[in-house]
Structures are given as C-alpha cells and as structure tokens.
Amino acid sequence: MTLASIPVDMTDIAPGYRISRVLKGGWHLAGGHGAVDRDRAIAEMRDYVESGIVTFDCADIYTGVEQMIGDFRRKMIAEGRADLLAPIRVHTKCVPDLAVLDSISRADLQATIDRSRARLGLDALDLVQFHWWNTAVERYVEVAGWLTDFQKEGRITLLGTTNFNAACTQQLLDAGYPLATTQVQYSILDNRPAHKLVPLLQKAGAKLLCYGTVAGGFLSDKWLGVADPGEATRLENRSLTKYKLIIDDMGGWDLFQEILKTLRRIADRHGVNVADVAMGAMLDRPEVTAIIVGVRHGGHLEAHRRLFGLTLTDQDRRDLAAILAQRVELEGDVYDLERDRDGRHGRIMHYNLNG
C-alpha cells in the first residue's frame, strides 16, 4: 500500500461538521520559533489540503497566522481553485489579553471576532476556541456568553475552549455555553487531562483536540541518545523551552531517554519514526478526537500522512504503558501549572499579544 492510497481519517465534531483527525497547527508560524518563509508556508497549506489534511488551527494571538491562512484562501479563489476550499475547516481562538480581562467589553470582543473574520475571509468563523488567562478574574462566564450571542448572530459556527481546567469548564457548561470542543495539551508525557477533564467532556458530549503530542519536537529520533541540554530557558525557541519544563517535571532526562528508546523499538516494528509513534499513541486513545501538529517549515507532510497507516498492536500498548507508568504525575489539573505566572511554566508565557 502506497502512502497516497492510505485514506486520511476524518471525524464529525458536530452534525455536518467534519474535520481531519490531524490538524495543521499554526503556532509555529507566529514567530518566536525561528524564521518563517511566508510564501512557502502558504504553498504548503495547499499541499496539506490536497493530501486530505483539511483542518487548520490558529488563533487571534498567533501573530500573522490568521492573515496567512486568509491569504491562502484568497489565493485559491484568485487562481480559480475555490473547489479546494470546500472541505477546509479553520479553527481559531479568542484570547483576550491579560491586561484587559477586568475591562473588556462586549464591543471589544465583537471587534476581535470581526477582525478574525476579516483576516480569514470568512463570514462565519468555523470554530472559535475561548481562552482566559487568569481565572481569578471571574468574568470568563460572562464573556463566554457574548461568544454564544455572536454564534446566534451568525458570526461563529461552533464554540469551544482551550486550556480550561475541569472546574472552569463545568462552570461554562452550567451557564449554557454550547461546548463543541476543548483543546488542551495532552501527550504521552502529560497525562493531566485524563484525570478530570476527559470524564467531564465525555459526559457533556464535547470533543477533545490535543496539542503537544511531539513535545515541540523532543519526541523524535533527533533527541534519542542526546545529552540533557540543560535549563529550558537556554533552548533555541519557545516551543522547546515549554516542553523541556514538562520533561523535567515528569521524571527528568534519564526517564525521557528510556521513553524514547521504547518509542524507537515500537517504531522499528512498524518501519516508522519515533514522532510517528508518539502521535499515533494519542490518536489511538478513544477519548482523543484529533491532534494538532504544528510545523514551521516543510518536510513533515509525509510523516503526518503516514499516521493514518499506523496501527498500534496490543504489545506496543503494553510496552508503552510499562515505561509511562514510571512518570511523575504533573501537578494540578489541565493548565494549572501554566496559569501560575510566578512559576517556571507561567514565566515563559506571552500574555498580551493582540496588539
């Protein structure tokens, strides 16, 4: 069976709303991760769509990325290829700046949503995922209600959340927020969603979208047998910095290397790469609807397509479970570590990016 003959897995997250189970992420195109060739990035969007990976993830705070996706859409229309746009779904985010959580108004939020619509060239945004930096500022239920109003007005098709823990998600559900999806960090290194959030989503009928499945590239052959690079803040980009902290907290570099060795053994059985197994292990979990894979430059499409031909065996699952049982459970619920702005995880975040 050739790679091109393997069908891309698709799934419905709402009636009539179908996505690919691998989403092309946009965070790595936003700067802070290295130089980005804009024209090349737009050309690669077409490559992904033509391969069957037709769902994109971005955010209002991913500098320039909504505009880039919108320019891709406009380019296809100008070239007479509007047919390529039909299956595409673009998931963006609504992330009010930390500095305005106390003061943001309905008009401010509507302006942000309308800006995303203009950038992307969409009358109605496909999916808006709401984030709130500081849940101690208890306006997120109120502000989420405005998003629900915008949905009723036709500005938004579906609503979701990103990086809300189970308690805050329950508050939104209790207030009537029509939660279709939630997007959180969930990987073989970070199991926090499994404890409280996953059971809540299953009860509510909401779908789980996962990022961080290759830990910014750490879960790859590149890092197998490599010495500990040291403090996270010395690494070359924001993504590596973020996920090195997770590695340190979940058991350290020696355990991480043992996890990589296990992934390599599984990969050898299937003729694939370490990263393929790390991503495939998350797609293998029944609670996971889809994963977001972010790339800054080309060369990854073949690996992402290869995922749909990878089926883990019971032996693979047992081997992986045995090494992952040695992890230290990360502290708190989903995103609790990252919300502590004085902590190691919170200090590296950028909180006011809408300007």
C-alpha positions as a LaTeX table, in Angstrom:
\begin{tabular}{lrrr}
\hline
Residue & $x$ (\AA) & $y$ (\AA) & $z$ (\AA) \\
\hline
Met1 & 0.00 & 0.00 & 0.00 \\
Thr2 & 1.44 & 3.37 & $-1.01$ \\
Leu3 & 1.26 & 6.45 & 1.20 \\
Ala4 & $-1.06$ & 8.16 & $-1.26$ \\
Ser5 & $-3.50$ & 5.25 & $-1.10$ \\
Ile6 & $-3.94$ & 5.45 & 2.68 \\
Pro7 & $-7.12$ & 7.45 & 3.39 \\
Val8 & $-6.95$ & 10.31 & 5.87 \\
Asp9 & $-9.07$ & 9.60 & 8.94 \\
Met10 & $-11.98$ & 12.03 & 9.20 \\
Thr11 & $-14.41$ & 12.57 & 12.06 \\
Asp12 & $-17.51$ & 14.66 & 12.82 \\
Ile13 & $-17.41$ & 17.02 & 15.77 \\
Ala14 & $-20.97$ & 18.20 & 15.13 \\
Pro15 & $-23.67$ & 17.27 & 12.59 \\
Gly16 & $-22.39$ & 18.34 & 9.18 \\
Tyr17 & $-19.03$ & 19.50 & 10.57 \\
Arg18 & $-16.24$ & 17.12 & 9.53 \\
Ile19 & $-12.52$ & 17.50 & 10.26 \\
Ser20 & $-9.36$ & 15.52 & 9.58 \\
Arg21 & $-8.02$ & 13.75 & 12.67 \\
Val22 & $-4.72$ & 15.54 & 12.16 \\
Leu23 & $-4.91$ & 19.33 & 12.17 \\
Lys24 & $-2.22$ & 21.55 & 10.69 \\
Gly25 & $-1.24$ & 23.79 & 13.59 \\
Gly26 & $-0.29$ & 27.45 & 13.25 \\
Trp27 & 1.58 & 28.40 & 16.44 \\
His28 & 4.98 & 27.71 & 14.91 \\
Leu29 & 4.27 & 30.20 & 12.11 \\
Ala30 & 3.73 & 33.05 & 14.56 \\
Gly31 & 7.35 & 33.96 & 15.28 \\
Gly32 & 9.39 & 33.10 & 18.34 \\
His33 & 10.16 & 29.70 & 16.86 \\
Gly34 & 12.55 & 30.74 & 14.10 \\
Ala35 & 12.37 & 32.40 & 10.70 \\
Val36 & 9.25 & 31.77 & 8.62 \\
Asp37 & 9.14 & 31.86 & 4.81 \\
Arg38 & 5.63 & 33.26 & 4.33 \\
Asp39 & 5.22 & 32.31 & 0.66 \\
Arg40 & 6.45 & 28.79 & 1.33 \\
Ala41 & 4.11 & 28.44 & 4.31 \\
Ile42 & 1.13 & 29.41 & 2.14 \\
Ala43 & 2.18 & 26.99 & $-0.60$ \\
Glu44 & 2.43 & 24.18 & 1.94 \\
Met45 & $-1.14$ & 24.84 & 3.07 \\
Arg46 & $-2.24$ & 23.74 & $-0.40$ \\
Asp47 & $-0.07$ & 20.63 & $-0.13$ \\
Tyr48 & $-1.81$ & 19.66 & 3.10 \\
Val49 & $-5.28$ & 20.25 & 1.69 \\
Glu50 & $-4.55$ & 18.25 & $-1.45$ \\
Ser51 & $-3.24$ & 15.41 & 0.73 \\
Gly52 & $-6.51$ & 15.28 & 2.69 \\
Ile53 & $-5.43$ & 17.09 & 5.86 \\
Val54 & $-8.04$ & 19.81 & 5.57 \\
Thr55 & $-8.32$ & 21.30 & 9.06 \\
Phe56 & $-6.16$ & 24.20 & 10.24 \\
Asp57 & $-5.65$ & 25.53 & 13.76 \\
Cys58 & $-4.69$ & 29.14 & 14.53 \\
Ala59 & $-5.50$ & 31.98 & 16.94 \\
Asp60 & $-6.09$ & 35.70 & 17.04 \\
Ile61 & $-2.84$ & 35.99 & 19.04 \\
Tyr62 & $-0.70$ & 33.90 & 16.65 \\
Thr63 & 0.83 & 36.94 & 15.01 \\
Gly64 & 0.09 & 36.99 & 11.30 \\
Val65 & $-1.25$ & 33.44 & 11.05 \\
Glu66 & $-4.96$ & 34.18 & 10.57 \\
Gln67 & $-3.97$ & 36.60 & 7.81 \\
Met68 & $-1.69$ & 33.99 & 6.25 \\
Ile69 & $-4.49$ & 31.40 & 6.12 \\
Gly70 & $-6.85$ & 34.03 & 4.76 \\
Asp71 & $-4.33$ & 34.93 & 2.06 \\
Phe72 & $-4.10$ & 31.25 & 1.14 \\
Arg73 & $-7.88$ & 31.15 & 0.77 \\
Arg74 & $-7.89$ & 34.32 & $-1.34$ \\
Lys75 & $-5.06$ & 32.96 & $-3.49$ \\
Met76 & $-7.00$ & 29.79 & $-4.25$ \\
Ile77 & $-10.05$ & 31.84 & $-5.26$ \\
Ala78 & $-7.93$ & 34.09 & $-7.48$ \\
Glu79 & $-6.43$ & 31.02 & $-9.17$ \\
Gly80 & $-9.85$ & 29.53 & $-9.84$ \\
Arg81 & $-9.39$ & 26.75 & $-7.26$ \\
Ala82 & $-12.18$ & 27.64 & $-4.88$ \\
Asp83 & $-13.10$ & 23.94 & $-5.02$ \\
Leu84 & $-10.10$ & 23.22 & $-2.77$ \\
Leu85 & $-11.63$ & 25.37 & $-0.04$ \\
Ala86 & $-14.87$ & 23.42 & 0.32 \\
Pro87 & $-13.65$ & 20.78 & 2.83 \\
Ile88 & $-11.41$ & 23.16 & 4.80 \\
Arg89 & $-12.23$ & 23.98 & 8.40 \\
Val90 & $-10.26$ & 26.70 & 10.18 \\
His91 & $-10.23$ & 26.61 & 13.98 \\
Thr92 & $-9.17$ & 29.89 & 15.55 \\
Lys93 & $-9.08$ & 31.11 & 19.14 \\
Cys94 & $-10.39$ & 34.09 & 21.04 \\
Val95 & $-7.77$ & 35.08 & 23.64 \\
Pro96 & $-8.37$ & 38.42 & 25.36 \\
Asp97 & $-5.15$ & 39.96 & 26.64 \\
Leu98 & $-4.36$ & 39.51 & 30.31 \\
Ala99 & $-4.24$ & 43.29 & 30.73 \\
Val100 & $-7.89$ & 43.76 & 29.69 \\
Leu101 & $-9.67$ & 40.91 & 31.48 \\
Asp102 & $-11.12$ & 43.33 & 34.04 \\
Ser103 & $-12.25$ & 45.86 & 31.47 \\
Ile104 & $-13.07$ & 44.07 & 28.21 \\
Ser105 & $-16.50$ & 44.95 & 26.81 \\
Arg106 & $-18.89$ & 43.17 & 24.51 \\
Ala107 & $-17.99$ & 45.64 & 21.77 \\
Asp108 & $-14.28$ & 44.91 & 22.27 \\
Leu109 & $-14.88$ & 41.18 & 21.93 \\
Gln110 & $-17.08$ & 41.62 & 18.86 \\
Ala111 & $-14.33$ & 43.70 & 17.25 \\
Thr112 & $-11.86$ & 40.87 & 17.87 \\
Ile113 & $-14.19$ & 38.29 & 16.33 \\
Asp114 & $-14.89$ & 40.54 & 13.34 \\
Arg115 & $-11.15$ & 41.07 & 12.88 \\
Ser116 & $-10.64$ & 37.30 & 12.73 \\
Arg117 & $-13.45$ & 37.01 & 10.19 \\
Ala118 & $-11.82$ & 39.67 & 8.02 \\
Arg119 & $-8.35$ & 38.15 & 8.26 \\
Leu120 & $-9.58$ & 34.67 & 7.38 \\
Gly121 & $-12.06$ & 35.81 & 4.75 \\
Leu122 & $-14.96$ & 34.01 & 6.41 \\
Asp123 & $-18.49$ & 35.31 & 7.00 \\
Ala124 & $-18.79$ & 32.91 & 9.94 \\
Leu125 & $-15.78$ & 31.56 & 11.81 \\
Asp126 & $-15.83$ & 27.76 & 11.74 \\
Leu127 & $-14.79$ & 27.17 & 15.36 \\
Val128 & $-13.76$ & 29.72 & 17.99 \\
Gln129 & $-11.88$ & 28.32 & 20.98 \\
Phe130 & $-12.10$ & 30.60 & 24.01 \\
His131 & $-9.19$ & 31.11 & 26.40 \\
Trp132 & $-8.96$ & 33.17 & 29.60 \\
Trp133 & $-5.52$ & 33.84 & 31.06 \\
Asn134 & $-6.45$ & 34.41 & 34.69 \\
Thr135 & $-9.46$ & 32.56 & 36.09 \\
Ala136 & $-9.13$ & 34.55 & 39.32 \\
Val137 & $-10.72$ & 37.33 & 37.25 \\
Glu138 & $-14.12$ & 35.70 & 37.29 \\
Arg139 & $-15.59$ & 37.23 & 34.14 \\
Tyr140 & $-14.98$ & 34.32 & 31.81 \\
Val141 & $-18.55$ & 33.01 & 32.11 \\
Glu142 & $-19.89$ & 36.47 & 31.23 \\
Val143 & $-17.52$ & 36.88 & 28.29 \\
Ala144 & $-18.22$ & 33.35 & 27.03 \\
Gly145 & $-21.88$ & 34.35 & 26.99 \\
Trp146 & $-21.07$ & 37.09 & 24.49 \\
Leu147 & $-19.47$ & 34.50 & 22.23 \\
Thr148 & $-22.68$ & 32.49 & 22.46 \\
Asp149 & $-24.56$ & 35.63 & 21.34 \\
Phe150 & $-22.20$ & 36.05 & 18.38 \\
Gln151 & $-22.83$ & 32.43 & 17.43 \\
Lys152 & $-26.58$ & 33.07 & 17.42 \\
Glu153 & $-25.97$ & 36.15 & 15.25 \\
Gly154 & $-24.17$ & 34.04 & 12.65 \\
Arg155 & $-20.62$ & 35.25 & 13.24 \\
Ile156 & $-19.47$ & 31.85 & 14.57 \\
Thr157 & $-20.48$ & 28.28 & 13.67 \\
Leu158 & $-19.13$ & 26.29 & 16.64 \\
Leu159 & $-17.69$ & 27.23 & 20.02 \\
Gly160 & $-15.00$ & 25.57 & 22.06 \\
Thr161 & $-12.44$ & 26.30 & 24.74 \\
Thr162 & $-8.72$ & 25.94 & 25.10 \\
Asn163 & $-6.71$ & 25.37 & 28.27 \\
Phe164 & $-9.61$ & 25.48 & 30.73 \\
Asn165 & $-9.41$ & 23.02 & 33.60 \\
Ala166 & $-12.32$ & 20.78 & 34.55 \\
Ala167 & $-13.77$ & 23.08 & 37.23 \\
Cys168 & $-13.90$ & 26.11 & 34.93 \\
Thr169 & $-15.22$ & 24.00 & 32.06 \\
Gln170 & $-18.04$ & 22.83 & 34.32 \\
Gln171 & $-18.90$ & 26.46 & 35.13 \\
Leu172 & $-19.17$ & 27.26 & 31.43 \\
Leu173 & $-21.34$ & 24.21 & 30.81 \\
Asp174 & $-23.59$ & 25.09 & 33.72 \\
Ala175 & $-24.05$ & 28.57 & 32.23 \\
Gly176 & $-25.20$ & 27.07 & 28.93 \\
Tyr177 & $-22.04$ & 27.55 & 26.87 \\
Pro178 & $-22.54$ & 25.29 & 23.80 \\
Leu179 & $-19.20$ & 23.50 & 24.09 \\
Ala180 & $-18.33$ & 21.54 & 20.94 \\
Thr181 & $-14.61$ & 21.01 & 21.60 \\
Thr182 & $-11.84$ & 21.72 & 24.03 \\
Gln183 & $-8.19$ & 21.93 & 23.05 \\
Val184 & $-5.54$ & 21.08 & 25.64 \\
Gln185 & $-2.01$ & 19.82 & 25.96 \\
Tyr186 & $-2.18$ & 16.03 & 26.08 \\
Ser187 & 0.65 & 13.68 & 25.22 \\
Ile188 & 2.46 & 10.58 & 26.42 \\
Leu189 & 4.42 & 12.95 & 28.70 \\
Asp190 & 1.49 & 14.98 & 30.03 \\
Asn191 & $-1.49$ & 12.99 & 31.25 \\
Arg192 & $-3.29$ & 15.76 & 33.16 \\
Pro193 & $-6.48$ & 15.79 & 31.03 \\
Ala194 & $-7.18$ & 12.12 & 31.73 \\
His195 & $-7.97$ & 12.65 & 35.41 \\
Lys196 & $-10.87$ & 15.12 & 35.46 \\
Leu197 & $-11.36$ & 16.78 & 32.09 \\
Val198 & $-11.82$ & 13.70 & 29.91 \\
Pro199 & $-14.67$ & 12.24 & 32.02 \\
Leu200 & $-16.36$ & 15.66 & 32.05 \\
Leu201 & $-16.13$ & 16.03 & 28.27 \\
Gln202 & $-17.46$ & 12.53 & 27.71 \\
Lys203 & $-20.46$ & 13.32 & 29.90 \\
Ala204 & $-21.04$ & 16.62 & 28.08 \\
Gly205 & $-20.58$ & 15.14 & 24.61 \\
Ala206 & $-17.75$ & 17.54 & 23.75 \\
Lys207 & $-14.75$ & 16.52 & 21.65 \\
Leu208 & $-11.09$ & 16.59 & 22.71 \\
Leu209 & $-8.44$ & 18.17 & 20.49 \\
Cys210 & $-4.84$ & 17.71 & 21.61 \\
Tyr211 & $-1.64$ & 19.66 & 21.09 \\
Gly212 & 1.89 & 18.92 & 22.29 \\
Thr213 & 1.87 & 15.33 & 21.06 \\
Val214 & 5.53 & 15.51 & 19.97 \\
Ala215 & 6.52 & 17.92 & 22.77 \\
Gly216 & 7.80 & 20.60 & 20.43 \\
Gly217 & 9.98 & 18.07 & 18.63 \\
Phe218 & 11.52 & 16.43 & 21.68 \\
Leu219 & 9.59 & 13.22 & 20.98 \\
Ser220 & 11.61 & 12.44 & 17.88 \\
Asp221 & 14.64 & 10.47 & 16.75 \\
Lys222 & 16.66 & 13.70 & 16.84 \\
Trp223 & 16.81 & 13.61 & 20.66 \\
Leu224 & 17.43 & 9.89 & 21.16 \\
Gly225 & 20.82 & 9.39 & 22.83 \\
Val226 & 21.41 & 13.12 & 23.21 \\
Ala227 & 22.73 & 14.54 & 26.49 \\
Asp228 & 20.47 & 16.72 & 28.62 \\
Pro229 & 20.53 & 20.18 & 27.00 \\
Gly230 & 20.27 & 21.84 & 30.41 \\
Glu231 & 17.97 & 24.60 & 31.57 \\
Ala232 & 14.89 & 25.08 & 29.44 \\
Thr233 & 15.41 & 28.83 & 29.12 \\
Arg234 & 18.66 & 28.24 & 27.20 \\
Leu235 & 16.95 & 26.42 & 24.32 \\
Glu236 & 16.56 & 27.95 & 20.90 \\
Asn237 & 12.82 & 28.60 & 20.73 \\
Arg238 & 9.66 & 28.96 & 22.79 \\
Ser239 & 8.34 & 25.52 & 21.96 \\
Leu240 & 11.44 & 23.65 & 23.14 \\
Thr241 & 11.57 & 25.82 & 26.27 \\
Lys242 & 7.96 & 24.97 & 27.11 \\
Tyr243 & 8.28 & 21.23 & 26.68 \\
Lys244 & 11.68 & 20.88 & 28.37 \\
Leu245 & 9.94 & 22.05 & 31.55 \\
Ile246 & 7.41 & 19.24 & 31.11 \\
Ile247 & 10.22 & 16.70 & 30.67 \\
Asp248 & 11.96 & 17.96 & 33.81 \\
Asp249 & 8.74 & 17.71 & 35.84 \\
Met250 & 7.55 & 14.33 & 34.60 \\
Gly251 & 10.72 & 12.49 & 35.64 \\
Gly252 & 13.76 & 14.10 & 34.06 \\
Trp253 & 16.05 & 13.47 & 31.14 \\
Asp254 & 17.07 & 9.89 & 32.00 \\
Leu255 & 13.46 & 8.71 & 32.08 \\
Phe256 & 12.76 & 10.69 & 28.93 \\
Gln257 & 15.56 & 8.80 & 27.17 \\
Glu258 & 14.03 & 5.49 & 28.26 \\
Ile259 & 10.70 & 6.62 & 26.81 \\
Leu260 & 12.44 & 7.49 & 23.53 \\
Lys261 & 14.09 & 4.05 & 23.46 \\
Thr262 & 10.70 & 2.40 & 23.91 \\
Leu263 & 9.21 & 4.52 & 21.14 \\
Arg264 & 12.12 & 3.57 & 18.89 \\
Arg265 & 11.56 & $-0.15$ & 19.48 \\
Ile266 & 7.89 & 0.24 & 18.61 \\
Ala267 & 8.76 & 2.33 & 15.58 \\
Asp268 & 11.14 & $-0.38$ & 14.35 \\
Arg269 & 8.29 & $-2.89$ & 14.32 \\
His270 & 6.28 & $-0.66$ & 12.01 \\
Gly271 & 9.02 & 0.91 & 9.90 \\
Val272 & 8.20 & 4.44 & 11.08 \\
Asn273 & 9.78 & 7.20 & 13.20 \\
Val274 & 9.69 & 7.96 & 16.91 \\
Ala275 & 7.49 & 11.01 & 16.33 \\
Asp276 & 5.02 & 8.86 & 14.38 \\
Val277 & 4.58 & 6.57 & 17.36 \\
Ala278 & 4.24 & 9.47 & 19.82 \\
Met279 & 1.47 & 11.00 & 17.71 \\
Gly280 & $-0.09$ & 7.66 & 16.85 \\
Ala281 & $-0.27$ & 6.71 & 20.52 \\
Met282 & $-2.52$ & 9.71 & 21.15 \\
Leu283 & $-4.70$ & 9.08 & 18.08 \\
Asp284 & $-5.03$ & 5.53 & 19.42 \\
Arg285 & $-6.77$ & 6.76 & 22.57 \\
Pro286 & $-10.56$ & 6.60 & 22.25 \\
Glu287 & $-11.07$ & 9.91 & 24.05 \\
Val288 & $-8.92$ & 11.81 & 21.53 \\
Thr289 & $-10.85$ & 13.21 & 18.57 \\
Ala290 & $-7.88$ & 14.76 & 16.76 \\
Ile291 & $-4.35$ & 16.06 & 17.29 \\
Ile292 & $-2.81$ & 19.38 & 16.28 \\
Val293 & 0.66 & 19.16 & 14.76 \\
Gly294 & 2.47 & 22.45 & 14.27 \\
Val295 & 5.37 & 22.87 & 11.86 \\
Arg296 & 7.40 & 25.91 & 10.84 \\
His297 & 8.84 & 24.55 & 7.63 \\
Gly298 & 8.19 & 21.76 & 5.12 \\
Gly299 & 9.17 & 18.14 & 5.10 \\
His300 & 6.63 & 16.86 & 7.64 \\
Leu301 & 3.61 & 16.19 & 5.45 \\
Glu302 & 4.67 & 12.66 & 4.57 \\
Ala303 & 5.06 & 11.79 & 8.26 \\
His304 & 1.66 & 13.26 & 9.08 \\
Arg305 & 0.02 & 11.30 & 6.26 \\
Arg306 & 1.86 & 8.16 & 7.41 \\
Leu307 & 0.00 & 8.30 & 10.72 \\
Phe308 & $-3.15$ & 7.01 & 9.06 \\
Gly309 & $-1.41$ & 3.78 & 8.13 \\
Leu310 & $-0.05$ & 3.17 & 11.64 \\
Thr311 & $-2.00$ & 0.79 & 13.87 \\
Leu312 & $-0.50$ & 0.04 & 17.27 \\
Thr313 & $-0.62$ & $-3.55$ & 18.49 \\
Asp314 & $-1.51$ & $-4.75$ & 21.98 \\
Gln315 & 2.21 & $-5.42$ & 22.55 \\
Asp316 & 3.02 & $-1.82$ & 21.55 \\
Arg317 & 0.45 & $-0.55$ & 24.02 \\
Arg318 & 1.78 & $-2.76$ & 26.83 \\
Asp319 & 5.37 & $-1.65$ & 26.22 \\
Leu320 & 4.39 & 1.99 & 26.21 \\
Ala321 & 2.22 & 1.66 & 29.32 \\
Ala322 & 5.07 & 0.00 & 31.21 \\
Ile323 & 7.52 & 2.85 & 30.68 \\
Leu324 & 4.92 & 5.58 & 31.12 \\
Ala325 & 3.98 & 4.10 & 34.50 \\
Gln326 & 7.32 & 5.47 & 35.72 \\
Arg327 & 6.35 & 9.10 & 35.03 \\
Val328 & 5.81 & 11.57 & 37.83 \\
Glu329 & 2.28 & 12.93 & 37.52 \\
Leu330 & 2.35 & 16.64 & 36.72 \\
Glu331 & 0.95 & 18.88 & 39.41 \\
Gly332 & $-2.64$ & 20.06 & 39.26 \\
Asp333 & $-5.31$ & 19.92 & 36.60 \\
Val334 & $-5.08$ & 20.98 & 32.96 \\
Tyr335 & $-3.05$ & 24.19 & 32.54 \\
Asp336 & $-2.84$ & 24.87 & 36.29 \\
Leu337 & 0.96 & 24.99 & 36.15 \\
Glu338 & 0.93 & 27.36 & 33.21 \\
Arg339 & $-1.57$ & 29.72 & 34.86 \\
Asp340 & 0.84 & 30.40 & 37.73 \\
Arg341 & 2.56 & 33.46 & 36.29 \\
Asp342 & 5.21 & 33.38 & 39.02 \\
Gly343 & 6.03 & 29.71 & 38.41 \\
Arg344 & 8.54 & 28.19 & 35.98 \\
His345 & 5.87 & 27.41 & 33.40 \\
Gly346 & 3.98 & 30.70 & 33.64 \\
Arg347 & 7.03 & 32.95 & 33.43 \\
Ile348 & 7.76 & 31.93 & 29.84 \\
Met349 & 4.25 & 32.76 & 28.54 \\
His350 & 3.38 & 35.85 & 26.48 \\
Tyr351 & 0.10 & 37.29 & 27.76 \\
Asn352 & $-0.68$ & 40.42 & 25.75 \\
Leu353 & $-0.38$ & 39.65 & 22.05 \\
Asn354 & $-3.49$ & 41.19 & 20.49 \\
Gly355 & $-1.74$ & 44.46 & 19.74 \\
\hline
\end{tabular}
